[in-house]
Amino acid sequence: MYARITPYKMKPGSQAAATKVMNALKDKIMALEGQQSFLNVSNDEDGTGYVISTTENAETAPETAEKIKALWGAFSEFLVEQPTVRSYDVVADWHSK
């Protein structure tokens, strides 16, 4: 299992509007090749946040990367800058019972 972790910065106070956009894109997000899970955390006061996705793919295929870029494009009016996706090996994935 691998993780794509994307730090991002939104305009402060835009969390509610951006969340509506995200919810409308849920099916496209979850349909990304190899996608297993999606977690989005954010701080509405300063606009910082992280998207953490787990995937079964070690590397992001070029077509998937383009889809991810397009998904982030849907948030362009809220973003301070275009985020950069980083990939990692998952070394633990624990869940409480």
C-alpha positions as CSV (number, residue, x, y, z in Angstrom):
1,M,0.0,0.0,0.0
2,Y,1.1,3.5,-0.8
3,A,0.0,7.0,0.2
4,R,-0.3,10.2,-1.7
5,I,0.0,13.1,0.7
6,T,-0.8,16.6,-0.5
7,P,-0.4,19.6,1.7
8,Y,-2.5,22.5,0.5
9,K,-3.4,26.1,1.3
10,M,-6.8,27.5,0.8
11,K,-8.0,31.0,1.3
12,P,-9.0,31.3,5.0
13,G,-12.8,30.9,5.5
14,S,-13.3,28.9,2.3
15,Q,-13.7,25.5,3.9
16,A,-17.5,25.2,3.7
17,A,-17.6,26.1,0.0
18,A,-14.6,23.9,-0.9
19,T,-16.2,21.0,1.0
20,K,-19.3,21.3,-1.2
21,V,-17.1,21.0,-4.3
22,M,-15.2,18.1,-2.8
23,N,-18.4,16.2,-1.9
24,A,-19.7,16.7,-5.5
25,L,-16.4,15.2,-6.8
26,K,-16.5,12.1,-4.4
27,D,-17.2,9.6,-7.1
28,K,-14.4,10.9,-9.4
29,I,-11.9,11.0,-6.5
30,M,-12.7,7.4,-5.4
31,A,-12.6,6.2,-9.0
32,L,-8.9,7.2,-9.4
33,E,-6.8,4.2,-10.4
34,G,-5.7,2.2,-7.4
35,Q,-7.6,4.5,-4.9
36,Q,-8.3,2.8,-1.6
37,S,-9.1,5.6,0.8
38,F,-9.3,9.4,1.0
39,L,-8.9,11.6,4.0
40,N,-9.0,15.4,3.9
41,V,-8.1,17.5,6.9
42,S,-8.1,21.3,7.0
43,N,-7.9,24.3,9.3
44,D,-10.5,27.0,8.2
45,E,-8.8,29.8,10.1
46,D,-5.5,29.7,8.3
47,G,-6.5,27.6,5.2
48,T,-3.9,24.9,5.7
49,G,-4.8,21.3,5.0
50,Y,-3.7,17.8,3.9
51,V,-5.2,15.2,1.6
52,I,-4.1,11.7,2.4
53,S,-5.1,9.0,0.0
54,T,-4.0,5.4,0.1
55,T,-3.5,3.6,-3.2
56,E,-2.3,0.2,-4.3
57,N,0.0,1.8,-6.9
58,A,3.6,2.6,-6.1
59,E,3.7,5.3,-8.8
60,T,1.0,7.5,-10.2
61,A,0.3,6.8,-13.9
62,P,0.5,9.9,-16.1
63,E,-3.3,9.7,-16.9
64,T,-4.1,9.5,-13.1
65,A,-1.8,12.5,-12.4
66,E,-3.7,14.5,-15.0
67,K,-7.0,13.5,-13.4
68,I,-5.7,14.6,-10.0
69,K,-4.5,17.9,-11.4
70,A,-8.0,18.4,-12.9
71,L,-9.7,17.6,-9.6
72,W,-7.5,20.2,-7.9
73,G,-8.5,22.6,-10.7
74,A,-12.0,22.5,-9.4
75,F,-10.8,24.2,-6.3
76,S,-8.9,27.0,-8.1
77,E,-11.0,29.8,-6.7
78,F,-10.3,28.7,-3.1
79,L,-6.6,27.7,-3.5
80,V,-3.7,30.1,-2.6
81,E,-1.5,28.0,-4.9
82,Q,-1.6,24.7,-6.8
83,P,-0.6,21.9,-4.4
84,T,2.1,19.4,-5.0
85,V,1.3,15.7,-4.5
86,R,3.9,13.5,-2.8
87,S,4.0,9.7,-2.7
88,Y,5.1,7.5,0.2
89,D,5.3,3.9,1.3
90,V,2.7,3.0,4.0
91,V,4.6,1.4,6.8
92,A,1.6,1.2,9.2
93,D,-2.1,1.5,8.7
94,W,-3.8,0.9,12.1
95,H,-7.4,1.4,12.9
96,S,-9.2,1.1,16.2
97,K,-11.9,-1.6,16.6
